[in-house]
């Protein structure tokens, strides 16, 4: 069976037992280093993807994918805009809301965002009804002046379900005794926990009708939308803006949280570059391995040259050997990296149970699990990067082998 000479000799050198066991040891170290670097890179990037996905899910579980608001302020005729928005094939749901600042007072005082919603429509655009730790979102009744608090906010105020909270609106009304702030007493009917301090410590939810009375508005501030694909938010927002006309303003989630997710993406890229250096260092260990191998095979190289092998063929022989070592290391690293990345959460839970430790304590971290989200395109990119590093590492030793002079190499043989 015909095989290129370079491939045949290179594979033969790889399979053969070398006289110099130190060269074999360094080859194994290089192979193990590449495998370890690729494994670490796959696992770390998968964890970064997992945290990105977890944060995105938690934030967008409370933040609408897009919002429609009136240019003039309150949206009195919100039902018409809701029908037009829900007619868009990418809109899964739309619900009215009021969102204003307020000050809450019980045993202690704390500022918060007060959001007025319709309990029967809110599940169409948010996940808060799945995050209730006490009570239900349906306990908010128009005229009942109930309020649902984030867990951290309830701790700040020192209240629980059934307690009273006074909500102050940042507006002043004139009375015979002077100017006084607008306020209303609410009863805590539920507590939720999202896992993000921004919402757990700074959000209070009331019924839309009660929010209208407190803030003296004619209607909701706008509509919150949930889309089938959050990355289409910009195009859907632009389409709805043109359809609804100049009386409405449409804003997508990227405008409010773009910097946050850009920071996560930047951190992922930086981690990728830093960990790529581990793969690079391991791959370039091949340089020392192949340099010593070239020195050990001087006589063989000289004989091949005298038999008519070109410098390019000699260069190809040692490039094949270096690439084979690199490919084996990449294959092992990819296998163990994928295995770890896909089973990381189970492995962490086993370690926590066995050694009775907590890797991410829930009382310290909002994300107490170690999420992992492996993407095959990341795995392919990492494997390709390792292959390129291995290929580059073979160039100098192979070039030195190609420059070997047969007469000088065979002089003392």
Secondary structure as GFF3:
##gff-version 3
##sequence-region A 1 413
A	DSSP	alpha_helix	5	15	.	.	.	ID=ss1
A	DSSP	alpha_helix	21	60	.	.	.	ID=ss2
A	DSSP	beta_strand	66	70	.	.	.	ID=ss3
A	DSSP	alpha_helix	78	86	.	.	.	ID=ss4
A	DSSP	beta_strand	91	105	.	.	.	ID=ss5
A	DSSP	beta_strand	109	117	.	.	.	ID=ss6
A	DSSP	alpha_helix	119	122	.	.	.	ID=ss7
A	DSSP	three_ten_helix	128	130	.	.	.	ID=ss8
A	DSSP	beta_strand	132	135	.	.	.	ID=ss9
A	DSSP	three_ten_helix	137	139	.	.	.	ID=ss10
A	DSSP	beta_strand	146	150	.	.	.	ID=ss11
A	DSSP	alpha_helix	151	157	.	.	.	ID=ss12
A	DSSP	beta_strand	164	175	.	.	.	ID=ss13
A	DSSP	beta_strand	178	192	.	.	.	ID=ss14
A	DSSP	alpha_helix	197	200	.	.	.	ID=ss15
A	DSSP	beta_strand	203	207	.	.	.	ID=ss16
A	DSSP	alpha_helix	208	215	.	.	.	ID=ss17
A	DSSP	beta_strand	222	227	.	.	.	ID=ss18
A	DSSP	three_ten_helix	230	232	.	.	.	ID=ss19
A	DSSP	alpha_helix	233	244	.	.	.	ID=ss20
A	DSSP	beta_strand	248	252	.	.	.	ID=ss21
A	DSSP	alpha_helix	253	283	.	.	.	ID=ss22
A	DSSP	alpha_helix	285	296	.	.	.	ID=ss23
A	DSSP	alpha_helix	298	306	.	.	.	ID=ss24
A	DSSP	alpha_helix	311	342	.	.	.	ID=ss25
A	DSSP	alpha_helix	344	355	.	.	.	ID=ss26
A	DSSP	alpha_helix	376	402	.	.	.	ID=ss27
A	DSSP	alpha_helix	406	409	.	.	.	ID=ss28
###
